[in-house]
Amino acid sequence: MDNPTKKVLLAEPRGYCAGVDRAVVTVEKALELYGPPVYVRKEIVHNKHVVQDLQGRGAIFVEELDEVPEGSTVVFSAHGVAPSVHVQAAERDLKAIDATCPLVTKVHAEVKRFANEGFQILLIGHVGHEEVVGTAGEAPDVITVVQDTAEAATVEVADSSKLIWLSQTTLSVDEAMATVDVLKSRFPNLLSPPSDDICYATQNRQVAVKAMAEQCDVVIVVGSGNSSNSVRLVEVALEAGASRSYRVDDATELREEWFNETSTVGVTSGASVPEQLVDEVLEWLRVRGYGSVEVVKTAEETLLFALPPELRRDMKAAEQAKDK
């Protein structure tokens, strides 16, 4: 039975962004078009349930291209790859389909542009994250990765007279700008990118959480531990006033003790999370008296990205062949 003193605030927007949807559909369509196996370099998106589902359909996830048999089909993940990966794919005669999020591709283009113009680049992001590895691979000689304000306070550059900062797309906006502030205090000539690098979906999900966090005793973020934007949502919820916040992969990770003497629960999900996982969390809460769900909507998302051109070309050819 619903408890009138208990309610859920459900953040909107949440879950899949346009780039994630494009990447997942790319693997699904590749499996339909070419048949399994289709190889995927790294996790297509950072969500273990999505990866497991695609594995069940015939996708094989690998860390590096030398694990892919020559002549096979391989999809590059939404996080992007360095130019050297494209070269290796060509050398191994792989049919490569690039599912890099177009917003990540934009940052790659900025790196190439500013490197060609003679800039040193400070890339704000997390060392080892696939997106940062791919972006830095565009111009490794002029890029220095800066992870946080502590590193911003000590980083050295070869030439600060032509210096610009760019960022990983899935960071907390507040976290990134705090790092930028420290960098600007040290490097007066530091330029900002011509447009914001942090993706619209990351920002929208953080804004929605901020709008409800202060009203919540606890905020549940659905998302995997290697999902940068999901981890950031927990931090944003706490900074915005939530008493507690926890990240879970799915409803099985929820703990009864988190909800002792709790009346208002906030729920959101990272940009690579299927809505079904959120529904299962809501059902878990409903059974425990949190049947009243109030949507906190802060933005409308309508952006769609076209599938990779190489995949669209082959889909069109298959349709034409079927019509003959």
N, C-alpha and C positions, 0 to 999 in steps of 0.2 A: 504493500500500500504506500502511496506517495505520502511523504511527510511535508506539510505545508511550510515548515521552517527550512526545508532543504531545497536547494535549486542548483542547476548547472548554468553557467554562462558559457556559451559556445562561440568561439571566435570565428569571425568571417571577414576576410578570406583565411583559408587554411588549406593544407594538403597540396595536391598536385599543382605545379605551376606549368606554364606552357612548354618550357624547355624539358621538363621531366616527362610530360605527356608525350612530346615528340620523340624523345629517346626510347621510351618503352614501346610505343607504337612502331617505331623503326625496327626493333628486334622482332616484334610480333609479325609485322608484314614481311620481313626478311625470311622468317621461318616458313610463312605461307608460300612465298614466291619461290624460294630456292630449295626449301625442304631442309630438315635437320641433317647433320648438325650445322648450326651457325655459331661461330666463335665470337666471343665478346671480350675485348681487352679491358681488364679491370671490371668492377661492378658498374653496370650500365647507369644506375643511380644508387645512392647510398641508402638502400633499404633492404633488409635481409629477406623480407617477405616477397618483394618484387623479384629479387634475384632467384629465390627458391621456386617461384611460380614459373619463371622463364626457363629455369633448368628443367622443370617437369615437362616443358613443351619441346625441349631439344636444344636449348642454348647451352653452350659450354663456355664457362668463364675462365679466362687465363690471366696470368699476371703480365706476361710478355709475349711478343709475337713469335719467339723461337719455339713456343709450345704449340703453334698453329701449323698444321700440315701445309706444305706449299700448294698453292692453287686454291685454297679454301676461301670461304667468305668470312670476313671479320668485321665487326662493328666496333667503332671507337666510342667510348662512353661520353655522357653528357658533359663531363668535366674538362674535356679537351686533351690534346696530346701535343708534344713538341714536334717540330718539323722532322727531326730524326726518325720518329716513328713512321711518318708517311714514307720516308725514304726506305726504311726497312721493309715496309709492306710491299713496296714496289719491287724490291730486290727478291722477295720471296714469292712474287707473282700472286699476291693475295688480292682478292676482290674486296677492297676496303670501302666501307660505308661509314661516313663520318657523322655521328649523332651529337657532336659537340653543340651545346646550347648556343644559339646565336648571340646571346649576351656575353658569353665567354669569348666567342669568336671576335666580338667587338674589342675586347681588351687585348687580344692577340694582335689585332690590327693596330691598336694604339701603340703597343710595344714596338712593332716594326716601324711605324711612322717615326716615333720619337728617337729610336735607335739610329735610324737613317739620318735624322737631323742633328745627331751628335750629342744627344742628351744622355746623362746618367739617370737611371730609373730606380726609385725606391718602391718596391712592390710590397704593399702591406698585406700580410696573409700568414698562413701557418705553414712552416717548413714541413715538407713531406706530403702535404695535401695534394691530391692528384691535379687539381686545377692549378695550383701554384707551380708544380713541377712542369706542367705543360706550358704555362704562360712564360715562365722563366726560360724555358728552352728556346723561345723565339730569339732571344738576344742575351745569352748567359754572360757575355763579357761586360755588359753595362748594367745588369740588374743586380740589386742587392735586396734580399728579402728582409723585411722588418716585421717582427711578430707582434710587438706590443709597445707600450710606452717605455718600458725599461730598455728595450733594444733601441728605441728611437733616441734615447738619451745618450747612447754610446756609439751608435753606428758611425762609421767613417766612409767617406766617398772620395774617389780619385779627383773629382773636379766638381765643386759645388756651384760653379758659375752657370752651368746649364743642367738643371736638376728638376725632375718632375716626379710626382708620386702617382701610382696607380694602385688598385686594390683587388683582392680576391672578391668575387661577386657575392659570396654568402656570409660575409662578416656582419656583426652587429654594427649598425650605423654609428651608434654612440662610441663604441670601442674603436672603430676606425678613425673617427674624427678626433678622439682624444690622442691617438698616436700621431695624427697629422699636426695637431697643435704643438706637440713637443718637437716634431721635426721642423716646423716653421719657426719656432723660437731659436733653433740652432742654425737653420739655413734660410736666411732672409730671401734668397733668390728662388726658393722652392716654388715651382708652379703646380697648379692643380689640373687634373684632366679636364678636357673640354666638356665632358658630360659625366654624370655620376656613374661609377663602375658597379656599385652595389646594386644588385638586380631589384627590379620593381617588386617581385614576389617576396624576396627576403624582407624588404622594407615594409610591405603591406602586412605581412604576418607579425612583424614586430610591433607595428602601430596598433593592430587589433589587440594584441596581448597587453600592451600598455594601457589601452582604453578600459580593460576590465580587471587588471591585476589588483588594483587597490581594493576592489570589492571582494576579492577571493581569499578564503582561508587557505586554499591550496590550488595550484594550477598544475594540471597534467598535460604534458607535452608528449604526443605520440610521435616517435621517430627513432631511428637507429643511432647507436652511439658514435658511428663514424660519419654521421650527417652533421656537418658543421652548422647549418642553419637551424637544425633541431636543438643542438646543444646550446646555441646562442639564445634560443627562445626561453630556455630555463633561466638563463642569466638575466635576460630582459625582464621576465616576470618578477624575479626577486628584486631587481633594481627599481621596478615600477611600483612596488609596494605589496606584492603577494607575501603572505606569511611564510609559505613553503611552496616549492615547485619540484616536480619529479619528471624525469623523462622515462618513458616505457616504450618498448618495441610493440607491445600489444597488451590486451586486457589481462593476460595471464600473469603479467608482472606487477599488477596493482596489489597493494597490501592494505588489509583491513585497518591496520593501526594508523595509516596516514589520514584516515577520515574520522578519527575519534573527536567528538565535540566540534565537528565541522559542519557548517550550514551552507556555505557557498563554494562550489567547486568550478574552477575555470578549466576548459578543455580546448586544446588547439592541436595542430599537427604540422610537422615540417613539410617542406615543399616536395618531398619525394615519397609521401605517405598516401596509400590508397584510402579512400573514404570508408571502406569496409572496416578498417582497423579502428577508426574513430567510432563507427556505429557500435562495434563490440564493446568499446569502453563505455559508451553511453548506456548500453544495455546492462553492463556490470553495475553501473551507478544506479540505474533505475530500480534494479532488484533490491538495492539497499536504501531505497526511499528517495533517491534524487530523480524523480520523474518529471519535475518541472524544468524545461529547457528554454532558456532565453538566448536568442542570437544577438551577439554584439557585432554589428556590421560597420566597418570603417571604410570599405572601398569596394568597388565593382571591378572584377577582372574579366576582360573580354579578349585579351591578346591570344592569338593562335599563331603557331609557326608551321610553315610548310615542311613536309618531310624532306630528308636529304635529296639533292637533285639526282644522284646516281641511282637511288632507290625509285624515285618517281619515274625516271626514264625507263627502267626495267619493268615497272608495273604497267606503264603505258604500252610498252612493246608486247607484254604478255596479253593485255586486253585486245590489242590489234590482231595478234595471232589467233586469239580465240574467236574473233569476229569473222575471220576468213573462212 
